[in-house]
Amino acid sequence: METLMEILKVYGRIVTVIPWLLIVTLFMGKRSIGEVPVFDFLIIIVLGAVAGADIADPDIPHLYTFLSISAIGLLQIIVSKSKLSHRRFGKLITFEPTIVVRDGTFLMGNMKKIRYSLDNILQMLREKDVFDVSEVEMAIVEQNGKLTVSKKPQKAMVTKEDLGLKKISSTIAYPVIVEGKVDQTVLSQLELSEKWLREELQKKGLQLSDIFFGSVNAQNELHVSLKNGTKKFTPEINH
C-alpha cells in the first residue's frame, strides 16, 4: 500500500508540475523557445533539473518546486528586460555576432575565437543552399549559434521564370583544400591533379602553404581563402 501511494504521489507531481512548467515557459515569452541564447539555455536546463528532481524524489516538498519554477521564470523575464534597456549588460551574458565569411573569404581568426571548424561553417552554408563560398558577401554566426548569410548582389536568387532562361550551369563548388590540406579524392573525382592545383595557385601568386580553404566549381574555377584572412576592414556586427 505504501509503494502504491508513492507511485500515485509521483504521478500526481507529473500532472501538476508539467502544466505549471508550461505556463511559466509560455509566460517567459516566445523568444525563449525559438532562439535559445546562452542565458535562456541555462534557464531551460535549471527548470528541467528542478522539475525532474521534484518528480523523481517524492520527499521534496511540492510547494518549493512551484515556488522555484516561478522564481526562475521571473528571473528570466527580469534579465530579458534588463538586456533590452542596458546593452552593456546584455553583451556580458551572451555571445556577440561574429563574421566568419567576408567577400567570399573565410575569416580563420574569427572562426577560432568562437571555436567553429571549417566543416561547421560549410555545413551551415549548405543548409542555407550555398554551395560556393565565393557567392557570399558576408556570413555571420549570430548569438544563438545560427548562421545568417548575405549573398553578393550578382548572386542573389533569381528564378528561371524571372529571366526566361534555362539554367546554364551548377553553382556547386567542391572543397579541394581544407584547412591547408589537399583532398586528393575530390581532385581525382573532378579529374584534376595536384599539379593543376599548384599551377592555378601560382597564377594567383600563391603557394599551397598560404591557403586555408580552396574550392573548385563546375567550370574548374579555383576560389581560395587565405590563412591570414583579408586585410580589408569591415566593421564588426554588434547588437
C-alpha positions in Angstrom: 0.0 0.0 0.0 2.8 2.4 0.8 4.5 1.7 -2.5 1.2 2.4 -4.3 0.9 5.7 -2.5 4.4 6.7 -3.5 3.7 5.9 -7.2 0.4 7.9 -7.1 2.3 10.7 -5.5 4.9 10.7 -8.4 2.1 10.7 -10.9 0.3 13.5 -9.2 3.5 15.6 -9.3 3.9 14.9 -13.0 0.3 16.1 -13.9 0.8 19.2 -11.8 4.4 20.2 -12.4 4.4 19.9 -16.2 1.3 22.1 -16.7 2.8 24.7 -14.4 6.2 24.5 -16.2 4.4 25.0 -19.5 2.5 28.1 -18.1 5.7 29.7 -16.8 7.6 28.9 -20.1 4.9 30.5 -22.2 4.8 33.5 -19.8 8.6 33.9 -20.3 7.9 34.6 -24.0 8.1 33.1 -27.5 11.7 34.2 -27.8 12.8 31.8 -25.1 11.6 28.8 -27.1 12.5 29.9 -30.6 16.1 31.2 -30.2 17.7 29.9 -27.0 20.6 32.3 -26.4 23.1 31.3 -23.7 21.3 32.7 -20.6 17.9 31.2 -21.8 19.6 27.9 -22.4 20.8 27.9 -18.8 17.3 28.7 -17.6 15.9 25.8 -19.5 18.4 23.4 -18.0 17.7 24.6 -14.5 13.9 24.4 -15.0 14.3 20.8 -16.2 16.5 20.0 -13.3 14.1 21.4 -10.7 11.1 19.7 -12.3 13.0 16.4 -12.7 14.1 16.4 -9.1 10.6 17.0 -7.9 9.2 14.2 -9.9 11.9 11.7 -9.0 12.1 12.5 -5.3 8.7 12.4 -3.5 10.4 13.7 -0.3 11.0 17.1 -1.9 8.2 19.5 -0.7 5.9 20.1 -3.8 5.3 23.7 -2.9 9.0 24.5 -3.0 9.1 23.2 -6.6 6.3 25.5 -7.7 8.0 28.5 -5.9 11.3 27.6 -7.6 9.9 27.4 -11.1 8.0 30.7 -10.6 11.2 32.4 -9.3 13.3 31.1 -12.2 10.7 32.3 -14.7 10.6 35.7 -13.1 14.4 35.9 -13.1 14.4 35.2 -16.9 11.9 37.9 -17.5 13.8 40.5 -15.4 17.1 39.6 -17.2 15.5 39.8 -20.7 14.1 43.3 -19.9 17.4 44.4 -18.5 19.2 43.3 -21.7 16.8 45.5 -23.7 17.4 48.6 -21.6 21.1 48.1 -20.8 23.1 47.0 -23.9 26.3 46.6 -22.0 24.7 44.2 -19.5 23.3 42.3 -22.5 26.7 41.9 -24.0 28.1 40.4 -20.8 25.7 37.5 -20.7 25.6 36.4 -24.3 27.8 35.9 -27.4 28.4 38.7 -29.9 27.5 38.1 -33.6 30.7 37.1 -35.4 31.6 37.5 -39.0 33.0 34.2 -40.4 32.9 34.9 -44.2 33.6 38.3 -45.8 33.6 38.8 -49.6 33.8 35.0 -50.2 36.8 34.5 -47.8 36.7 32.6 -44.6 38.0 34.6 -41.6 40.0 31.9 -39.8 40.8 34.1 -36.8 37.1 34.8 -36.1 36.3 31.1 -36.5 38.9 30.2 -33.9 37.5 32.7 -31.5 34.1 31.1 -31.4 35.5 27.6 -31.8 33.8 26.8 -35.1 35.6 24.5 -37.5 35.6 24.8 -41.3 33.3 21.8 -41.5 30.8 23.5 -39.2 30.6 26.6 -41.4 30.5 24.6 -44.6 27.5 22.6 -43.3 25.7 25.7 -42.2 26.3 27.3 -45.6 24.8 24.2 -47.3 21.8 24.4 -45.0 21.4 28.0 -46.5 21.6 26.5 -50.0 25.1 28.0 -50.5 27.5 25.5 -52.1 30.1 28.0 -53.3 31.6 30.3 -50.7 32.6 32.8 -53.4 28.9 33.7 -53.7 28.8 35.0 -50.1 29.2 38.7 -49.4 29.0 38.2 -45.6 28.1 35.3 -43.3 27.6 35.9 -39.6 27.2 33.4 -36.7 24.5 35.0 -34.6 24.3 34.9 -30.8 22.1 31.9 -30.9 24.6 29.9 -33.0 22.7 30.2 -36.3 24.3 31.4 -39.5 23.0 34.5 -41.4 24.1 34.7 -45.0 24.1 37.7 -47.4 24.9 36.8 -50.9 26.7 39.1 -53.3 24.2 41.2 -55.3 25.0 39.4 -58.6 24.5 36.1 -56.9 21.1 36.9 -55.4 18.4 34.3 -56.0 16.6 34.8 -59.3 14.2 32.2 -60.8 14.4 30.9 -64.3 10.9 32.2 -64.8 12.1 35.7 -63.9 14.7 35.7 -66.7 13.0 33.4 -69.2 16.3 31.5 -69.4 17.4 27.9 -68.9 19.7 27.2 -66.1 23.2 27.5 -67.5 25.4 25.6 -65.0 25.7 24.3 -61.5 26.7 26.6 -58.7 28.2 23.9 -56.5 31.9 24.3 -55.6 33.8 21.3 -54.3 36.3 21.7 -51.5 39.8 20.6 -52.7 41.8 22.3 -49.9 40.5 22.0 -46.4 42.5 23.7 -43.6 45.6 23.8 -45.8 45.5 20.1 -46.8 44.8 19.0 -50.4 41.9 16.5 -50.7 43.2 14.1 -53.3 40.0 12.1 -53.5 37.9 15.2 -54.6 40.6 16.2 -57.1 40.6 12.7 -58.6 36.8 12.7 -58.8 36.9 16.1 -60.6 39.6 14.6 -63.0 42.1 17.2 -61.8 45.6 16.8 -60.4 47.6 18.4 -57.6 49.9 19.7 -60.3 47.0 21.6 -61.9 46.0 22.9 -58.5 49.5 24.2 -57.8 49.7 25.9 -61.2 46.3 27.6 -60.6 47.7 28.9 -57.2 50.8 30.2 -59.0 48.7 32.1 -61.4 47.2 33.9 -58.3 50.7 34.4 -56.9 50.0 31.9 -54.0 51.6 28.8 -52.6 49.7 25.9 -51.0 51.0 26.9 -47.6 49.1 30.2 -47.9 45.7 28.6 -48.3 43.2 27.8 -45.6 40.4 26.7 -47.9 40.0 26.2 -51.6 37.2 25.1 -53.8 36.7 24.3 -57.5 33.3 24.8 -59.3 31.9 23.1 -62.4 33.9 25.4 -64.7 37.1 24.4 -62.9 37.5 27.8 -61.4 39.5 27.9 -58.2 38.4 30.0 -55.2 40.6 30.3 -52.1 40.6 31.7 -48.6 44.0 32.7 -47.2 45.3 31.6 -43.8 45.9 35.2 -42.9 42.4 36.2 -43.9 41.6 39.5 -45.6 43.3 42.9 -44.9 40.2 44.9 -45.9 38.4 46.4 -42.9 34.7 45.9 -42.3 33.1 47.0 -39.0 32.1 44.2 -36.7 28.5 43.3 -36.1 27.1 44.4 -32.7 23.7 44.1 -31.0 
